[in-house]
Amino acid sequence: MALLIKKSCINCDMCQPECPNNAISMGSDIYEIDPLRCTECVGHYDQPTCMQVCPINNTIIYDPAHKETNEQLWEKYILLHHVDQI
């Protein structure tokens, strides 16, 4: 599933530059994650880097409105980065 940034975000700018899919951008009040671009860092890292660098615990969570399997996240990664499947 895609990730979601909660209202507890303090706009510290830590997550946005770390996203390998350019899925994080500034919204009207806080940073937002585009669920069409978020792969939970599948294809890049073992864990979502935005969650790792966020200084506020539980501000970036799994978005229950965008449930995806690891296979779906991998397919999205391939489409986003035009990777030839092995």
Buried (B, 14 or more C-beta within 10 A) or exposed (E): BBBBBEEEBEEEEBBBEBBBBEBBEEEEEBBBBEBEBBBBBBBBEEEBBBBEBBEEEEBBEBBEEBEBEEEEBBBBBBEBEEEEEE
